[in-house]
């Protein structure tokens, strides 16, 4: 009985709002009814297209309104509720909760969608593909068809680094290339190439290159070898900052175990600091033992900067369970004769002290 009532209510709701969508649409516009993608492969292309078609449909914009049996029921409710007098009233809340505004044909950006879809397939090696679009209308709805001509994808024939005799080039050569994310016979994929640049950056940051970043890695593709194969080359851009070309050495480590944003302590002077095993500590409250703090620091002056060591230090402070916030800051060392010195500062905000109360009572 309940199900019959629910179905009857749905039929009445649809009937009550069915005429409200078309008559409320702005003149000359249609309700966007979604996109479909047709992929035509070139004769030499034999790759599967089902997953690709689904991905291309997913990047089109806008998204069609939700429908039941082809009827945009939420749009119907949106129009049926009318224009609320107040933005914060019950009617306004019901309109936005039960309904949704229409996606109109005027919001379509066909050219942008074509460019995005073309970039998507070319980033996966389908160079010189083509994308076009067309629209059809039926009643008050508009459908879009994207026609993709998909070429045979390029595959990677070889992956190489072109390097000089600099220090950073020698360190790159020590990185394990067996873990390379781009390998021979792989289909070209721009995301994998970017991921390999990020992997190289992380590896260099374990070798002291604090100022290096993936944007300093240049990649280029040689497609002249034929048969839809290409050689991929990595190199370090020639004009990168001097600091990024050399590994950094830790000159000093300064620790602030009672840091607060309200009264931040000066961190440019070593006056009044306690030195313990080469680590400088500014602890005005004397709440923590120097040994407990210093043992959590994996750095020591004279060691190379290392991203893994840096993360290990932060994890140790967090696991102590005594600090609410833990952060670090690096700056070039003014005491260093060259470009390879770093000072590291650790700022620790303690948790509030906890108190324990107990009462003992009895009766007879």
Buried (B, 14 or more C-beta within 10 A) or exposed (E): EEEEEEEEEEEEBBEEBEEBBBEBBEEEBBBBBBBEBEBEBEEEBEBEBEEBBEBBBEEBEBEBBEBEEEBBBBBBBBBBBEEBEEEEEEEBEEBBEBBBEBBBBEEBEBEEBBEBBBEBBBBBBBBEBEBEBEBEEEEBBBBBEBBBBBBBBBBBBBBEBEBEEEEBBEBBEEBEEEEBBBBEEBBBBBEBBBBBBEBBBEBBBBBBBBBBBBEBBBBEBEEEEEEBBBBBBBBBEEEBEEBBBBBBBBBBBBBBBBBEEEEEBEBEEEEEBEEBEEBBBBBEEEEBEBEEBBEBBBBEBEEBBBBEBBEBBBEBBBEBEBBEBBEBEBEBBEEBEEBBBBBBBBBBBBEEEEEEEEEEEEEE
